[in-house]
Amino acid sequence: NTQRLEVFLAGPLEWTLFDQEDAREAGLVRANLEIAGKPIGAYDVLIAGQARRRGATLVTSNVGEFERVGGLKWEDWAVSRR
């Protein structure tokens, strides 16, 4: 996992601004989770909304929150890979 993180951090990182479309998607994420009775934290909603709208894969060890978000691609790099 350390090697994967080092490779990731060594590569070009691209900053992405949070825009109105990201906010709209985050609102949908929040609404859907509230309806399902499975809310997640406010910042996680924003992160999930932006990642889902942009088709990005979210790297997280906070699987318990993000696995609730339908249509969100995520990977847990904290888990050992064999």
Secondary structure, 3 states (H helix, E strand, C coil): CHHHHHHHHHCCCCCCCCCHHHHHHHHHHHHHHHHHCCCCCHHHHHHHHHHHHHCCEEECCCHHHHCCCCCCEEECCCCCCC
